[in-house]
Amino acid sequence: AVRQSARAALLTHALTTDPTLLLDATQDWLHQEYRRASYPTSMAAVDLLRSLGHPATVSGAGPSVVVLALRGTADSVVAEARSWGREWRILRPGVDTDGLHVREVSPTVPA
């Protein structure tokens, strides 16, 4: 548990400062191996992607895999997943880099 909490701290640093640490930061020491038999296909995908250097992990309850890919590697992750010959639903949500936007709204004056 201590090792896993250290990974959470490393993940914060990797996401905000040094993305080269994402592979190490996404290594799970607590949950994935224990539940490997419950989602063998997802874990096989995680294992393969991680062996190729992509920071992949099981997402949610197990049927989903998340890869924290940089723009320069996202296309190769998608190509790899498509090469497996299985229909995966691939989503590329991106990350908003602009942050919070605050707009002033004038109060509504009753008529």
N, C-alpha and C positions, 0 to 999 in steps of 0.2 A: 504494500500500500504506500509506503514511503517512496519507493522507487517511482510508482505511478504519479504521485503528487509532484515529484520533481519534474516529471515529463510535462505536466500541466504548466508549470512555471516556464519550462523551456519552450513550450508551444507558444505561450504569450510573447516571449522574446523573439522567436522565429517569425511569428506573424507580423510583428511590429517593427523589427529591426534587422534580422538576419535570416532570410528565407533559406539559406544553405543548410540550416539546422532542422528543416521540416521533417526530413526522413527520420532523424533521431527522435525528434519531438513527438512524432506520431506512433512510435513503437508502444504497443500496449503490453503491459506486464500483468494485468489483473483479470480482464474479462474475456478477451478473444480466445485464448487457448482453452480456457475452461469450457467455453461453449462451441468450440470448433465443430464438433459432431452435429450440432444443430443447424449449421449453415455451411456445409462443405463446399458448395459452389462459390459462395461469396469469399470464403477463406482461401480457396484456390486462386481466385482473382487477386486478392490482397497479396498473397505470397508471390505470385508472378510479378505483379506490378512493383512490389518492394524489391524483388531481386533485380529489377531493371533500374532501380534507383528512384522510383516514384513514391512520394509519401502517401501511401494508401492505408486505409483502415476501414473496418466495418463501421457502418453508420446506422444508428438506430437499433432496432431489434435484430438486425442481421441480414435481411435480404438485400440491403443496399450497401454499396461501397462508395466511399468518398476519397477522392484524390485531390490533394491541395497542390495543384500544378501551377507553375508560373506560365505566363503567356507563351514563352518560348518553348515550353514542353507540352502544353495542352494538346496540340494536334497529334503528337506522337502517342500520348495516352489514349486518345480517341481511336487512332489507327490500330493500336495494339488491341484494344477491347473489341473492335470490329473484326479483327483477324481471327478471333477465336471461333467464328462460325456460329455463334449463338446470338440470338436477338437480345441485346441489352438496351434498355432505355437510357440513353446518354443525355445528361443535362449539363449545360455549361452556364451556370448562373452568373459568374463574374463577381467582382467585388467593387462596391462603390467607393471610390477613392476621394470623393469630394467632401465627405463628412456630413454633418448636420446643416440643414438650411433653415433659417428662421425668417419668416415673412411677417411683416406687420400688417395687421388687418384692422381696419377702422371699425369701431363698434356700429352696429345697426341702430339707426335712430327710428323709434316707432313713429308711424305716420299719424 
